[in-house]
Amino acid sequence: MLDVVKPLDPLTADRTPVLANAFRALAKGLKRIVLWPAHVAASRRLMNQLAEFSDQQLSDIGITRGDVASAAAAPLDVDPSVWLMQARFERRHAARRQREETRFAA
């Protein structure tokens, strides 16, 4: 015998999964808000430590003193580590492109 599937009545439907997902999203957002000052402080400590590195040490990890200064001057809502990774990526990509151009030009 075939079972007939009845459409869900929005007034009597089980809303538990929806409420659980909403609660998880709210908790995640609140956690970010509460932990944000600690994250900013840790990022700024890292920038201060990087500022103490020598130019050679900074070069070894693929960044410059100017990159550190730019990342340290970034707005508080911007993660300076992402800023530094982007600067490093752009520099490596430009150097690779330049090597390829000189190799194909010869």
N, C-alpha and C positions, 0 to 999 in steps of 0.2 A: 504494500500500500504506500502511496506517495504522501510524504509529509508536506503540508502546505506551510510556506513561510509567510508569516504575517509581517507587515511593515511595522517598524518600531514607532511607537507613539512618543513624540518628543517630551511629553510630560511625565511619562513613566519609565523612559529608557534609563539604563544604568549609566550614570555619569562618572563613575569612579575612575576609569582610565583618564578621562579628560581632566578631572580635578587633580589627579596624581601628577600628570604631566605639567599642569599649570603650577602646582606647588613646587615641583622640581625646578622649573624655570625661575620661579620667584626666589627660591633658596639660592640658586646659582648666581642670580643677579645681586642679591644681598651679600653673598660671600665676596663677590668682586668689589663691591662698594666698601665693605669692612676692611678687606685686605689691601685695597689700593694704596693707602698711605705707606704701608710697610713695603710694598713693591716699589713705589717711587723712591723711598729712602734707600733701599738696597741698590737700585739702579744708579742713584747718585753716588753712593759709596764706590761702586764699580768704576764710575767715571773718574772719581778722584784717584783711585788706584791706577787706572790707565794713564792718567796725567803724569804720574810719577815715573812711568816707564821711560827708558831711553829711546831715542829715535830708532836705534837698531832693533830693540825689542819690539817696538810697534811695527817696524817693517817686517819682522819675522812672522807676525800674525796677520800681516796684510793690510794694516791701516796706517794712517799718518797722524801726526799731532793735530793737524787741522781737522781730521775726521773726529777725533776725540773732542776737540773744542766745539765743533758743530753739534755733535750728539749731546754734549753737556748743555748746550744752549737751546736744545729742542724743548717744545712745550711739555709740561708735566704729564699730559695724557699720552705722549708718544714714548714708546719703549726705546731707550737709546741703543739697546743691543740690536734691535731691528734696523735702526738707522745706520749703525756701524756695519752690519752685514750687507746692507744695500750699497754702501759706499765701496766696500771691498769687492762686491760682485761687479759693480760698474767699472771699477779700475781694472780688474782682471779681464773683463769682457773687452774693454777698449784695448788693452795690451794684446790680447789674442787677435783681435781684428787687425791691429796694426801689423803684427807679425805675418798674418795671412796676406795682407796687402803687399808687404815688401817681398814676400816669397813669390807671389804670382806676378809681381812687376818685374822681377829679374829674369 
